[in-house]
Amino acid sequence: MTTPAGAPAPTGLDLGGDHHVHSTFSDDAVSTLAENLDAARDRGLTVVRMVEHVRRGATHVPDFLRAAEALDPPEGLTVLTGVEAKLLDTTGSVDAPPEVLAAVGAPRGPGRVLLADHQLPAPDGPWSPRVARERLAAGLPAADAVGFLVTAYARALAASGPAQLAHPFSILPKIGLAEDEVTVEHLDALADALRAAGGVVEVNEKWRCPGARVAGALRAAGVDLVASTDAHDARDVGRYRWLGGDA
């Protein structure tokens, strides 16, 4: 079966924007906001979305937003913001401070919440890849595992402010599945939820997902798609190899 890493890249995306870029406000990134801004300018981007990881106990979001607001982008480059939070379970719970989620889309809040499948959101909480593989080996149908994820996406979208799916379906190869397991019914349900919530789907260069089939189905259903690198180093900002046809 085809995994996201080997899937054909979607075409027709605007590669003049990078809608998922991390700075040193995220503990796994190495470049500052200013360095990312310089990289976006040098790449000729017109839009860059600065995004930082959060958990429920995170306290750094106000400092991040103030620092992002203080940036001085050159003419023609728009700086947007967001926070990336892990989906927790099939109720749509999200691992982020409630006050941050409540402020998404507000004048002083992050522009978007990026809903991320870092683990598999299951009925009893997030399953690590190891646990998910064990449950699948014990007989959990693949369609049910994908259904958990789609249900979590749909419910989180309904409960959130402006939202973007971060590297959607990237968890699948980690648990031994592939985008081939995402059925038409899954895609229809996800597209319905995205349209109802005005949600956006990113096509992620780093994780090479979603592939052309999934992205094409969502686009055909009227869902907006944006390109992202998920850069954690300024050298990767706006640098599209898979999406640009170079990989």
ABEGO torsion letter per residue (X at the ends): XBBAAABBBBBGBBAABBABBBBAABAABABBAAAAAAAAAAAGBABBBBBBBBBAABAAAAAAAAAAAABBBBBGBBBBBBBBBBBABAAGBBBBBAAAAAABGBAABBABBBBBBABBBBAAEBBBAAAAAAAAAAGBBAAAAAAAAAAAAAAAAAABBBBBBBGBGAAAAAAGBBAAABBAAAAAAAAAAAAAAGBBBBBBAAAGOBBAAAAAAAAAAGBBBBBBAGBABAAABGBBAAAAGAX
